[in-house]
Amino acid sequence: MTDSQHEDGYAWTWEPAVGILTTVALLAVVAVQVGRSLTLAAAGAGWHWPPLAVLVPSSWGILTGNLHAGLTTHGTDAVWVAWAIAAAVFIAGLTAAIVLALRVTAGRRFKGMATTGQAEQLLGLGRLRANRAVIRPDLCRKGHRR
């Protein structure tokens, strides 16, 4: 018996899918920016973060090879290192989000058979005894036993 039989859940329409896609896109943008900033810091150019207004547009510039997109300073051209760091940050963030989502939804998953107490509460002791041959035919046979 599952708990979902006893609660009115939210219908899965397009809203959760859009929320998940938006979260993944935001995580990708932040991962690209963190990868670029860590690359510049590792190359000795210091930590640089773009203004909020150019956060998303500068991400496309970074993906096309311009490591200084959205920044006012110029330093190194270590684009491949930025890609590697951005990929690592993205994968780590996505893994953390998936683990968190699984932990949140763990209580809603199928839990198996009903316990004895749940069956008694749902059906009643008299009904269980009256139908015991149907419920456990291996234990409650009618007729002659061998």
C-alpha positions as CSV (number, residue, x, y, z in Angstrom):
1,M,0.0,0.0,0.0
2,T,1.4,3.4,-0.8
3,D,0.9,6.7,1.0
4,S,-0.1,8.3,-2.3
5,Q,-3.4,6.5,-2.2
6,H,-4.4,8.6,0.8
7,E,-3.3,12.1,-0.1
8,D,-4.2,14.5,-2.9
9,G,-0.9,15.1,-4.7
10,Y,-0.1,17.9,-7.1
11,A,-0.7,17.0,-10.7
12,W,2.5,16.8,-12.6
13,T,2.1,19.3,-15.4
14,W,4.6,21.5,-17.2
15,E,5.5,23.6,-14.2
16,P,7.9,21.1,-12.5
17,A,9.7,20.5,-15.8
18,V,10.2,24.2,-16.4
19,G,11.5,24.6,-12.9
20,I,14.0,21.8,-13.3
21,L,15.2,23.1,-16.7
22,T,15.5,26.6,-15.2
23,T,17.5,25.3,-12.3
24,V,19.9,23.3,-14.6
25,A,20.3,26.4,-16.8
26,L,21.1,28.6,-13.9
27,L,23.5,26.1,-12.5
28,A,25.2,25.9,-15.9
29,V,25.6,29.7,-16.1
30,V,27.0,29.9,-12.6
31,A,29.4,26.9,-13.3
32,V,30.7,28.7,-16.4
33,Q,31.3,31.9,-14.5
34,V,33.0,30.1,-11.5
35,G,35.1,28.1,-13.9
36,R,36.3,31.3,-15.6
37,S,36.9,33.0,-12.3
38,L,38.9,30.1,-10.9
39,T,40.9,29.9,-14.1
40,L,41.9,33.5,-14.0
41,A,42.7,33.2,-10.3
42,A,44.9,30.2,-10.9
43,A,46.7,32.0,-13.8
44,G,47.6,34.8,-11.5
45,A,45.1,37.4,-12.9
46,G,43.1,37.5,-9.7
47,W,39.4,36.6,-9.0
48,H,37.1,38.4,-11.4
49,W,33.3,38.2,-11.4
50,P,31.1,40.0,-14.0
51,P,28.4,42.5,-13.0
52,L,24.9,40.9,-12.5
53,A,23.6,42.6,-15.7
54,V,26.1,40.7,-17.9
55,L,26.2,37.4,-16.1
56,V,24.1,35.5,-18.7
57,P,25.3,37.2,-21.9
58,S,29.0,36.9,-20.8
59,S,28.5,33.1,-20.3
60,W,27.9,32.7,-24.1
61,G,31.1,34.7,-24.7
62,I,33.0,32.3,-22.5
63,L,31.6,29.3,-24.2
64,T,32.7,30.7,-27.6
65,G,36.3,31.2,-26.4
66,N,36.4,34.7,-25.1
67,L,37.6,34.3,-21.5
68,H,37.2,38.0,-20.8
69,A,33.6,38.4,-21.9
70,G,31.8,40.8,-19.5
71,L,35.0,41.8,-17.6
72,T,36.8,45.1,-17.7
73,T,40.2,43.6,-17.1
74,H,42.3,41.4,-19.4
75,G,44.6,38.6,-18.3
76,T,45.3,35.1,-19.6
77,D,43.7,33.0,-22.4
78,A,43.3,29.7,-20.6
79,V,40.0,28.8,-22.1
80,W,40.4,25.0,-21.8
81,V,41.1,25.2,-18.2
82,A,38.0,27.3,-17.7
83,W,36.0,24.7,-19.6
84,A,37.4,21.9,-17.4
85,I,36.7,23.8,-14.1
86,A,33.2,24.8,-15.3
87,A,32.4,21.2,-16.2
88,A,33.6,20.0,-12.8
89,V,31.5,22.6,-11.0
90,F,28.5,21.9,-13.1
91,I,28.7,18.1,-12.6
92,A,29.2,18.6,-8.8
93,G,26.2,21.0,-8.6
94,L,24.0,18.8,-10.7
95,T,24.9,15.7,-8.6
96,A,24.2,17.6,-5.4
97,A,20.8,18.8,-6.8
98,I,19.9,15.2,-7.8
99,V,20.9,13.8,-4.4
100,L,18.9,16.5,-2.6
101,A,15.8,15.8,-4.9
102,L,16.0,12.1,-4.2
103,R,16.2,12.7,-0.4
104,V,13.2,15.0,-0.5
105,T,11.1,12.6,-2.5
106,A,12.3,9.4,-0.7
107,G,9.2,9.4,1.6
108,R,6.8,9.5,-1.4
109,R,8.2,6.4,-3.1
110,F,6.5,3.1,-3.1
111,K,7.0,1.4,0.3
112,G,5.9,-2.1,-0.4
113,M,3.2,-4.2,1.3
114,A,1.0,-3.0,4.1
115,T,2.0,-3.9,7.6
116,T,-0.3,-6.2,9.7
117,G,-1.5,-3.2,11.7
118,Q,-2.3,-1.2,8.5
119,A,-4.2,-4.1,7.0
120,E,-6.2,-4.6,10.3
121,Q,-7.0,-0.9,10.5
122,L,-8.1,-0.7,6.8
123,L,-10.1,-4.0,6.6
124,G,-11.0,-4.7,10.2
125,L,-10.2,-7.9,12.1
126,G,-13.5,-9.6,11.3
127,R,-13.1,-9.1,7.6
128,L,-9.5,-10.4,7.7
129,R,-10.6,-13.6,9.6
130,A,-13.6,-14.1,7.2
131,N,-11.3,-13.9,4.1
132,R,-8.2,-15.6,5.5
133,A,-8.4,-18.4,3.0
134,V,-8.2,-15.9,0.1
135,I,-5.5,-13.8,1.8
136,R,-3.2,-16.8,2.7
137,P,-4.4,-19.9,0.9
138,D,-1.2,-21.7,1.8
139,L,-2.1,-21.5,5.6
140,C,-5.9,-21.6,5.6
141,R,-7.0,-24.5,3.4
142,K,-10.6,-25.6,3.3
143,G,-11.3,-29.3,3.3
144,H,-9.2,-32.3,4.1
145,R,-5.5,-31.8,4.9
146,R,-2.9,-34.4,3.9
